[in-house]
Amino acid sequence: MPKKETSKSFLLRLDASTMAKVEAWAVQEFRSVNGQLQWMIAESLRRHGRMRDADVPDSKPDSDDSGDRKE
């Protein structure tokens, strides 16, 4: 029996400057770029009341709940 897929793949195009910033942020957070993008989307959904914490698989708790990091 085929295994049920829990995630969906899609193509995302980013300009070079945005991609560089996402890559740098991912390195600072010890995540892959894919993991960072998943976290950013889930965090945005939570902040805007579109998703509860329990709905997000493998969410990493942050020491700083504000999420506003200065570069």
PDB file of N, CA, C and O in Angstrom:
ATOM      1  N   MET A   1       0.842  -1.182   0.000  1.00  0.00           N
ATOM      2  CA  MET A   1       0.000   0.000   0.000  1.00  0.00           C
ATOM      3  C   MET A   1       0.886   1.243   0.000  1.00  0.00           C
ATOM      4  O   MET A   1       1.807   1.337   0.812  1.00  0.00           O
ATOM      5  N   PRO A   2       0.626   2.203  -0.896  1.00  0.00           N
ATOM      6  CA  PRO A   2       1.456   3.413  -0.946  1.00  0.00           C
ATOM      7  C   PRO A   2       1.352   4.225   0.332  1.00  0.00           C
ATOM      8  O   PRO A   2       0.298   4.314   0.963  1.00  0.00           O
ATOM      9  N   LYS A   3       2.487   4.815   0.690  1.00  0.00           N
ATOM     10  CA  LYS A   3       2.535   5.665   1.873  1.00  0.00           C
ATOM     11  C   LYS A   3       1.860   6.999   1.557  1.00  0.00           C
ATOM     12  O   LYS A   3       2.091   7.581   0.498  1.00  0.00           O
ATOM     13  N   LYS A   4       1.028   7.478   2.479  1.00  0.00           N
ATOM     14  CA  LYS A   4       0.342   8.753   2.296  1.00  0.00           C
ATOM     15  C   LYS A   4       1.340   9.905   2.447  1.00  0.00           C
ATOM     16  O   LYS A   4       2.074   9.982   3.432  1.00  0.00           O
ATOM     17  N   GLU A   5       1.351  10.789   1.461  1.00  0.00           N
ATOM     18  CA  GLU A   5       2.253  11.933   1.491  1.00  0.00           C
ATOM     19  C   GLU A   5       1.724  12.976   2.470  1.00  0.00           C
ATOM     20  O   GLU A   5       0.542  13.320   2.441  1.00  0.00           O
ATOM     21  N   THR A   6       2.610  13.480   3.344  1.00  0.00           N
ATOM     22  CA  THR A   6       2.190  14.464   4.344  1.00  0.00           C
ATOM     23  C   THR A   6       2.557  15.888   3.956  1.00  0.00           C
ATOM     24  O   THR A   6       2.151  16.837   4.626  1.00  0.00           O
ATOM     25  N   SER A   7       3.316  16.043   2.887  1.00  0.00           N
ATOM     26  CA  SER A   7       3.666  17.393   2.455  1.00  0.00           C
ATOM     27  C   SER A   7       3.468  17.507   0.950  1.00  0.00           C
ATOM     28  O   SER A   7       3.374  16.504   0.243  1.00  0.00           O
ATOM     29  N   LYS A   8       3.406  18.727   0.482  1.00  0.00           N
ATOM     30  CA  LYS A   8       3.196  18.990  -0.930  1.00  0.00           C
ATOM     31  C   LYS A   8       4.351  19.823  -1.461  1.00  0.00           C
ATOM     32  O   LYS A   8       4.760  20.801  -0.835  1.00  0.00           O
ATOM     33  N   SER A   9       4.865  19.440  -2.600  1.00  0.00           N
ATOM     34  CA  SER A   9       5.972  20.168  -3.227  1.00  0.00           C
ATOM     35  C   SER A   9       5.438  21.200  -4.200  1.00  0.00           C
ATOM     36  O   SER A   9       4.406  20.999  -4.840  1.00  0.00           O
ATOM     37  N   PHE A  10       6.168  22.325  -4.303  1.00  0.00           N
ATOM     38  CA  PHE A  10       5.819  23.338  -5.287  1.00  0.00           C
ATOM     39  C   PHE A  10       7.058  24.171  -5.592  1.00  0.00           C
ATOM     40  O   PHE A  10       8.002  24.207  -4.803  1.00  0.00           O
ATOM     41  N   LEU A  11       7.047  24.829  -6.727  1.00  0.00           N
ATOM     42  CA  LEU A  11       8.153  25.666  -7.151  1.00  0.00           C
ATOM     43  C   LEU A  11       7.957  27.080  -6.620  1.00  0.00           C
ATOM     44  O   LEU A  11       6.866  27.641  -6.719  1.00  0.00           O
ATOM     45  N   LEU A  12       9.007  27.648  -6.062  1.00  0.00           N
ATOM     46  CA  LEU A  12       8.957  29.011  -5.553  1.00  0.00           C
ATOM     47  C   LEU A  12      10.099  29.796  -6.165  1.00  0.00           C
ATOM     48  O   LEU A  12      11.254  29.377  -6.085  1.00  0.00           O
ATOM     49  N   ARG A  13       9.797  30.913  -6.767  1.00  0.00           N
ATOM     50  CA  ARG A  13      10.821  31.773  -7.354  1.00  0.00           C
ATOM     51  C   ARG A  13      11.022  32.999  -6.479  1.00  0.00           C
ATOM     52  O   ARG A  13      10.073  33.702  -6.133  1.00  0.00           O
ATOM     53  N   LEU A  14      12.266  33.235  -6.133  1.00  0.00           N
ATOM     54  CA  LEU A  14      12.636  34.400  -5.325  1.00  0.00           C
ATOM     55  C   LEU A  14      13.731  35.160  -6.040  1.00  0.00           C
ATOM     56  O   LEU A  14      14.562  34.565  -6.725  1.00  0.00           O
ATOM     57  N   ASP A  15      13.736  36.478  -5.883  1.00  0.00           N
ATOM     58  CA  ASP A  15      14.844  37.243  -6.437  1.00  0.00           C
ATOM     59  C   ASP A  15      16.097  36.927  -5.621  1.00  0.00           C
ATOM     60  O   ASP A  15      16.008  36.471  -4.481  1.00  0.00           O
ATOM     61  N   ALA A  16      17.252  37.171  -6.211  1.00  0.00           N
ATOM     62  CA  ALA A  16      18.532  36.792  -5.599  1.00  0.00           C
ATOM     63  C   ALA A  16      18.743  37.428  -4.230  1.00  0.00           C
ATOM     64  O   ALA A  16      19.265  36.781  -3.322  1.00  0.00           O
ATOM     65  N   SER A  17      18.348  38.674  -4.073  1.00  0.00           N
ATOM     66  CA  SER A  17      18.525  39.365  -2.799  1.00  0.00           C
ATOM     67  C   SER A  17      17.698  38.724  -1.683  1.00  0.00           C
ATOM     68  O   SER A  17      18.190  38.514  -0.574  1.00  0.00           O
ATOM     69  N   THR A  18      16.434  38.417  -1.991  1.00  0.00           N
ATOM     70  CA  THR A  18      15.565  37.775  -0.993  1.00  0.00           C
ATOM     71  C   THR A  18      16.087  36.395  -0.637  1.00  0.00           C
ATOM     72  O   THR A  18      16.105  36.019   0.535  1.00  0.00           O
ATOM     73  N   MET A  19      16.512  35.634  -1.645  1.00  0.00           N
ATOM     74  CA  MET A  19      17.031  34.290  -1.398  1.00  0.00           C
ATOM     75  C   MET A  19      18.271  34.345  -0.514  1.00  0.00           C
ATOM     76  O   MET A  19      18.425  33.518   0.384  1.00  0.00           O
ATOM     77  N   ALA A  20      19.151  35.302  -0.755  1.00  0.00           N
ATOM     78  CA  ALA A  20      20.356  35.447   0.070  1.00  0.00           C
ATOM     79  C   ALA A  20      19.993  35.724   1.524  1.00  0.00           C
ATOM     80  O   ALA A  20      20.631  35.203   2.438  1.00  0.00           O
ATOM     81  N   LYS A  21      18.975  36.541   1.733  1.00  0.00           N
ATOM     82  CA  LYS A  21      18.547  36.856   3.098  1.00  0.00           C
ATOM     83  C   LYS A  21      17.927  35.632   3.785  1.00  0.00           C
ATOM     84  O   LYS A  21      18.161  35.395   4.970  1.00  0.00           O
ATOM     85  N   VAL A  22      17.141  34.863   3.038  1.00  0.00           N
ATOM     86  CA  VAL A  22      16.539  33.638   3.597  1.00  0.00           C
ATOM     87  C   VAL A  22      17.643  32.632   3.932  1.00  0.00           C
ATOM     88  O   VAL A  22      17.605  31.997   4.986  1.00  0.00           O
ATOM     89  N   GLU A  23      18.620  32.487   3.043  1.00  0.00           N
ATOM     90  CA  GLU A  23      19.732  31.559   3.295  1.00  0.00           C
ATOM     91  C   GLU A  23      20.517  31.965   4.543  1.00  0.00           C
ATOM     92  O   GLU A  23      20.854  31.115   5.368  1.00  0.00           O
ATOM     93  N   ALA A  24      20.806  33.244   4.683  1.00  0.00           N
ATOM     94  CA  ALA A  24      21.546  33.728   5.847  1.00  0.00           C
ATOM     95  C   ALA A  24      20.755  33.499   7.135  1.00  0.00           C
ATOM     96  O   ALA A  24      21.321  33.098   8.151  1.00  0.00           O
ATOM     97  N   TRP A  25      19.459  33.752   7.091  1.00  0.00           N
ATOM     98  CA  TRP A  25      18.605  33.541   8.260  1.00  0.00           C
ATOM     99  C   TRP A  25      18.562  32.063   8.619  1.00  0.00           C
ATOM    100  O   TRP A  25      18.608  31.709   9.797  1.00  0.00           O
ATOM    101  N   ALA A  26      18.474  31.205   7.618  1.00  0.00           N
ATOM    102  CA  ALA A  26      18.444  29.760   7.860  1.00  0.00           C
ATOM    103  C   ALA A  26      19.733  29.308   8.551  1.00  0.00           C
ATOM    104  O   ALA A  26      19.688  28.494   9.473  1.00  0.00           O
ATOM    105  N   VAL A  27      20.861  29.824   8.117  1.00  0.00           N
ATOM    106  CA  VAL A  27      22.142  29.478   8.738  1.00  0.00           C
ATOM    107  C   VAL A  27      22.146  29.911  10.204  1.00  0.00           C
ATOM    108  O   VAL A  27      22.578  29.154  11.073  1.00  0.00           O
ATOM    109  N   GLN A  28      21.670  31.116  10.480  1.00  0.00           N
ATOM    110  CA  GLN A  28      21.627  31.627  11.857  1.00  0.00           C
ATOM    111  C   GLN A  28      20.728  30.777  12.748  1.00  0.00           C
ATOM    112  O   GLN A  28      20.988  30.651  13.945  1.00  0.00           O
ATOM    113  N   GLU A  29      19.684  30.201  12.187  1.00  0.00           N
ATOM    114  CA  GLU A  29      18.716  29.401  12.952  1.00  0.00           C
ATOM    115  C   GLU A  29      19.031  27.907  12.914  1.00  0.00           C
ATOM    116  O   GLU A  29      18.279  27.099  13.459  1.00  0.00           O
ATOM    117  N   PHE A  30      20.150  27.536  12.265  1.00  0.00           N
ATOM    118  CA  PHE A  30      20.548  26.125  12.126  1.00  0.00           C
ATOM    119  C   PHE A  30      19.474  25.300  11.428  1.00  0.00           C
ATOM    120  O   PHE A  30      19.170  24.180  11.839  1.00  0.00           O
ATOM    121  N   ARG A  31      18.899  25.871  10.360  1.00  0.00           N
ATOM    122  CA  ARG A  31      17.888  25.188   9.568  1.00  0.00           C
ATOM    123  C   ARG A  31      18.338  25.132   8.120  1.00  0.00           C
ATOM    124  O   ARG A  31      19.209  25.894   7.698  1.00  0.00           O
ATOM    125  N   SER A  32      17.732  24.216   7.357  1.00  0.00           N
ATOM    126  CA  SER A  32      17.906  24.239   5.911  1.00  0.00           C
ATOM    127  C   SER A  32      17.061  25.395   5.374  1.00  0.00           C
ATOM    128  O   SER A  32      16.205  25.922   6.084  1.00  0.00           O
ATOM    129  N   VAL A  33      17.299  25.784   4.128  1.00  0.00           N
ATOM    130  CA  VAL A  33      16.484  26.834   3.521  1.00  0.00           C
ATOM    131  C   VAL A  33      15.036  26.373   3.460  1.00  0.00           C
ATOM    132  O   VAL A  33      14.124  27.148   3.750  1.00  0.00           O
ATOM    133  N   ASN A  34      14.819  25.116   3.084  1.00  0.00           N
ATOM    134  CA  ASN A  34      13.461  24.592   3.040  1.00  0.00           C
ATOM    135  C   ASN A  34      12.804  24.651   4.423  1.00  0.00           C
ATOM    136  O   ASN A  34      11.656  25.076   4.554  1.00  0.00           O
ATOM    137  N   GLY A  35      13.532  24.228   5.437  1.00  0.00           N
ATOM    138  CA  GLY A  35      13.006  24.282   6.802  1.00  0.00           C
ATOM    139  C   GLY A  35      12.712  25.701   7.248  1.00  0.00           C
ATOM    140  O   GLY A  35      11.724  25.954   7.939  1.00  0.00           O
ATOM    141  N   GLN A  36      13.575  26.629   6.850  1.00  0.00           N
ATOM    142  CA  GLN A  36      13.362  28.031   7.211  1.00  0.00           C
ATOM    143  C   GLN A  36      12.097  28.568   6.552  1.00  0.00           C
ATOM    144  O   GLN A  36      11.298  29.245   7.199  1.00  0.00           O
ATOM    145  N   LEU A  37      11.914  28.271   5.274  1.00  0.00           N
ATOM    146  CA  LEU A  37      10.703  28.728   4.576  1.00  0.00           C
ATOM    147  C   LEU A  37       9.454  28.122   5.200  1.00  0.00           C
ATOM    148  O   LEU A  37       8.446  28.811   5.357  1.00  0.00           O
ATOM    149  N   GLN A  38       9.506  26.834   5.559  1.00  0.00           N
ATOM    150  CA  GLN A  38       8.356  26.211   6.221  1.00  0.00           C
ATOM    151  C   GLN A  38       8.058  26.900   7.543  1.00  0.00           C
ATOM    152  O   GLN A  38       6.899  27.159   7.866  1.00  0.00           O
ATOM    153  N   TRP A  39       9.105  27.198   8.309  1.00  0.00           N
ATOM    154  CA  TRP A  39       8.917  27.868   9.598  1.00  0.00           C
ATOM    155  C   TRP A  39       8.337  29.271   9.399  1.00  0.00           C
ATOM    156  O   TRP A  39       7.427  29.677  10.121  1.00  0.00           O
ATOM    157  N   MET A  40       8.871  30.013   8.410  1.00  0.00           N
ATOM    158  CA  MET A  40       8.395  31.376   8.160  1.00  0.00           C
ATOM    159  C   MET A  40       6.909  31.386   7.787  1.00  0.00           C
ATOM    160  O   MET A  40       6.151  32.235   8.255  1.00  0.00           O
ATOM    161  N   ILE A  41       6.507  30.447   6.949  1.00  0.00           N
ATOM    162  CA  ILE A  41       5.099  30.377   6.545  1.00  0.00           C
ATOM    163  C   ILE A  41       4.221  30.001   7.738  1.00  0.00           C
ATOM    164  O   ILE A  41       3.182  30.621   7.965  1.00  0.00           O
ATOM    165  N   ALA A  42       4.635  28.985   8.502  1.00  0.00           N
ATOM    166  CA  ALA A  42       3.854  28.563   9.670  1.00  0.00           C
ATOM    167  C   ALA A  42       3.754  29.683  10.697  1.00  0.00           C
ATOM    168  O   ALA A  42       2.689  29.902  11.275  1.00  0.00           O
ATOM    169  N   GLU A  43       4.859  30.396  10.928  1.00  0.00           N
ATOM    170  CA  GLU A  43       4.865  31.505  11.894  1.00  0.00           C
ATOM    171  C   GLU A  43       3.916  32.619  11.450  1.00  0.00           C
ATOM    172  O   GLU A  43       3.187  33.184  12.264  1.00  0.00           O
ATOM    173  N   SER A  44       3.933  32.923  10.174  1.00  0.00           N
ATOM    174  CA  SER A  44       3.031  33.951   9.651  1.00  0.00           C
ATOM    175  C   SER A  44       1.573  33.528   9.805  1.00  0.00           C
ATOM    176  O   SER A  44       0.727  34.336  10.187  1.00  0.00           O
ATOM    177  N   LEU A  45       1.280  32.271   9.511  1.00  0.00           N
ATOM    178  CA  LEU A  45      -0.087  31.763   9.677  1.00  0.00           C
ATOM    179  C   LEU A  45      -0.539  31.856  11.136  1.00  0.00           C
ATOM    180  O   LEU A  45      -1.672  32.246  11.416  1.00  0.00           O
ATOM    181  N   ARG A  46       0.362  31.493  12.070  1.00  0.00           N
ATOM    182  CA  ARG A  46       0.032  31.584  13.506  1.00  0.00           C
ATOM    183  C   ARG A  46      -0.226  33.028  13.918  1.00  0.00           C
ATOM    184  O   ARG A  46      -1.212  33.314  14.597  1.00  0.00           O
ATOM    185  N   ARG A  47       0.649  33.933  13.514  1.00  0.00           N
ATOM    186  CA  ARG A  47       0.522  35.339  13.910  1.00  0.00           C
ATOM    187  C   ARG A  47      -0.752  35.987  13.397  1.00  0.00           C
ATOM    188  O   ARG A  47      -1.281  36.909  14.018  1.00  0.00           O
ATOM    189  N   HIS A  48      -1.238  35.508  12.275  1.00  0.00           N
ATOM    190  CA  HIS A  48      -2.440  36.091  11.681  1.00  0.00           C
ATOM    191  C   HIS A  48      -3.694  35.283  11.987  1.00  0.00           C
ATOM    192  O   HIS A  48      -4.740  35.480  11.369  1.00  0.00           O
ATOM    193  N   GLY A  49      -3.573  34.363  12.960  1.00  0.00           N
ATOM    194  CA  GLY A  49      -4.727  33.602  13.420  1.00  0.00           C
ATOM    195  C   GLY A  49      -5.255  32.590  12.423  1.00  0.00           C
ATOM    196  O   GLY A  49      -6.413  32.180  12.511  1.00  0.00           O
ATOM    197  N   ARG A  50      -4.430  32.184  11.482  1.00  0.00           N
ATOM    198  CA  ARG A  50      -4.864  31.215  10.469  1.00  0.00           C
ATOM    199  C   ARG A  50      -4.516  29.785  10.858  1.00  0.00           C
ATOM    200  O   ARG A  50      -5.033  28.842  10.259  1.00  0.00           O
ATOM    201  N   MET A  51      -3.641  29.608  11.858  1.00  0.00           N
ATOM    202  CA  MET A  51      -3.209  28.278  12.264  1.00  0.00           C
ATOM    203  C   MET A  51      -2.888  28.287  13.752  1.00  0.00           C
ATOM    204  O   MET A  51      -2.292  29.233  14.267  1.00  0.00           O
ATOM    205  N   ARG A  52      -3.286  27.232  14.424  1.00  0.00           N
ATOM    206  CA  ARG A  52      -2.948  27.081  15.836  1.00  0.00           C
ATOM    207  C   ARG A  52      -1.581  26.416  15.954  1.00  0.00           C
ATOM    208  O   ARG A  52      -1.146  25.744  15.019  1.00  0.00           O
ATOM    209  N   ASP A  53      -0.898  26.587  17.076  1.00  0.00           N
ATOM    210  CA  ASP A  53       0.404  25.958  17.299  1.00  0.00           C
ATOM    211  C   ASP A  53       0.329  24.447  17.127  1.00  0.00           C
ATOM    212  O   ASP A  53       1.262  23.841  16.601  1.00  0.00           O
ATOM    213  N   ALA A  54      -0.767  23.831  17.562  1.00  0.00           N
ATOM    214  CA  ALA A  54      -0.917  22.386  17.479  1.00  0.00           C
ATOM    215  C   ALA A  54      -1.029  21.898  16.040  1.00  0.00           C
ATOM    216  O   ALA A  54      -0.792  20.719  15.776  1.00  0.00           O
ATOM    217  N   ASP A  55      -1.384  22.776  15.103  1.00  0.00           N
ATOM    218  CA  ASP A  55      -1.524  22.399  13.698  1.00  0.00           C
ATOM    219  C   ASP A  55      -0.194  22.354  12.960  1.00  0.00           C
ATOM    220  O   ASP A  55      -0.132  21.855  11.836  1.00  0.00           O
ATOM    221  N   VAL A  56       0.872  22.866  13.569  1.00  0.00           N
ATOM    222  CA  VAL A  56       2.157  22.970  12.897  1.00  0.00           C
ATOM    223  C   VAL A  56       3.047  21.807  13.308  1.00  0.00           C
ATOM    224  O   VAL A  56       3.404  21.692  14.480  1.00  0.00           O
ATOM    225  N   PRO A  57       3.416  20.935  12.358  1.00  0.00           N
ATOM    226  CA  PRO A  57       4.297  19.829  12.704  1.00  0.00           C
ATOM    227  C   PRO A  57       5.725  20.304  12.922  1.00  0.00           C
ATOM    228  O   PRO A  57       6.207  21.182  12.206  1.00  0.00           O
ATOM    229  N   ASP A  58       6.402  19.729  13.906  1.00  0.00           N
ATOM    230  CA  ASP A  58       7.810  19.991  14.165  1.00  0.00           C
ATOM    231  C   ASP A  58       8.157  21.458  14.312  1.00  0.00           C
ATOM    232  O   ASP A  58       9.200  21.896  13.825  1.00  0.00           O
ATOM    233  N   SER A  59       7.303  22.228  14.975  1.00  0.00           N
ATOM    234  CA  SER A  59       7.630  23.641  15.175  1.00  0.00           C
ATOM    235  C   SER A  59       8.690  23.747  16.257  1.00  0.00           C
ATOM    236  O   SER A  59       8.608  23.079  17.288  1.00  0.00           O
ATOM    237  N   LYS A  60       9.690  24.593  16.018  1.00  0.00           N
ATOM    238  CA  LYS A  60      10.795  24.792  16.946  1.00  0.00           C
ATOM    239  C   LYS A  60      10.448  25.951  17.867  1.00  0.00           C
ATOM    240  O   LYS A  60      10.204  27.058  17.387  1.00  0.00           O
ATOM    241  N   PRO A  61      10.421  25.726  19.191  1.00  0.00           N
ATOM    242  CA  PRO A  61      10.138  26.844  20.091  1.00  0.00           C
ATOM    243  C   PRO A  61      11.266  27.862  20.052  1.00  0.00           C
ATOM    244  O   PRO A  61      12.442  27.500  20.000  1.00  0.00           O
ATOM    245  N   ASP A  62      10.908  29.115  20.078  1.00  0.00           N
ATOM    246  CA  ASP A  62      11.889  30.192  20.050  1.00  0.00           C
ATOM    247  C   ASP A  62      12.087  30.753  21.440  1.00  0.00           C
ATOM    248  O   ASP A  62      11.162  30.793  22.251  1.00  0.00           O
ATOM    249  N   SER A  63      13.311  31.188  21.704  1.00  0.00           N
ATOM    250  CA  SER A  63      13.576  31.853  22.977  1.00  0.00           C
ATOM    251  C   SER A  63      13.031  33.272  22.956  1.00  0.00           C
ATOM    252  O   SER A  63      12.729  33.849  24.001  1.00  0.00           O
ATOM    253  N   ASP A  64      12.907  33.830  21.753  1.00  0.00           N
ATOM    254  CA  ASP A  64      12.381  35.177  21.587  1.00  0.00           C
ATOM    255  C   ASP A  64      11.074  35.088  20.817  1.00  0.00           C
ATOM    256  O   ASP A  64      11.091  34.885  19.603  1.00  0.00           O
ATOM    257  N   ASP A  65       9.954  35.234  21.486  1.00  0.00           N
ATOM    258  CA  ASP A  65       8.648  35.074  20.856  1.00  0.00           C
ATOM    259  C   ASP A  65       8.316  36.182  19.869  1.00  0.00           C
ATOM    260  O   ASP A  65       7.391  36.036  19.070  1.00  0.00           O
ATOM    261  N   SER A  66       9.050  37.285  19.909  1.00  0.00           N
ATOM    262  CA  SER A  66       8.732  38.386  19.022  1.00  0.00           C
ATOM    263  C   SER A  66       9.044  38.050  17.577  1.00  0.00           C
ATOM    264  O   SER A  66       8.359  38.534  16.676  1.00  0.00           O
ATOM    265  N   GLY A  67      10.071  37.223  17.325  1.00  0.00           N
ATOM    266  CA  GLY A  67      10.430  36.854  15.983  1.00  0.00           C
ATOM    267  C   GLY A  67      11.045  37.970  15.162  1.00  0.00           C
ATOM    268  O   GLY A  67      11.447  37.750  14.020  1.00  0.00           O
ATOM    269  N   ASP A  68      11.123  39.167  15.730  1.00  0.00           N
ATOM    270  CA  ASP A  68      11.700  40.291  15.028  1.00  0.00           C
ATOM    271  C   ASP A  68      13.176  40.376  15.346  1.00  0.00           C
ATOM    272  O   ASP A  68      13.576  40.950  16.359  1.00  0.00           O
ATOM    273  N   ARG A  69      13.968  39.810  14.486  1.00  0.00           N
ATOM    274  CA  ARG A  69      15.409  39.784  14.711  1.00  0.00           C
ATOM    275  C   ARG A  69      16.045  40.934  13.955  1.00  0.00           C
ATOM    276  O   ARG A  69      15.678  41.210  12.812  1.00  0.00           O
ATOM    277  N   LYS A  70      16.980  41.595  14.575  1.00  0.00           N
ATOM    278  CA  LYS A  70      17.696  42.698  13.942  1.00  0.00           C
ATOM    279  C   LYS A  70      18.881  42.135  13.176  1.00  0.00           C
ATOM    280  O   LYS A  70      19.581  41.251  13.670  1.00  0.00           O
ATOM    281  N   GLU A  71      19.108  42.645  11.969  1.00  0.00           N
ATOM    282  CA  GLU A  71      20.258  42.194  11.172  1.00  0.00           C
ATOM    283  C   GLU A  71      21.382  43.168  11.253  1.00  0.00           C
ATOM    284  O   GLU A  71      22.430  42.952  10.645  1.00  0.00           O
TER     285      GLU A  71
END
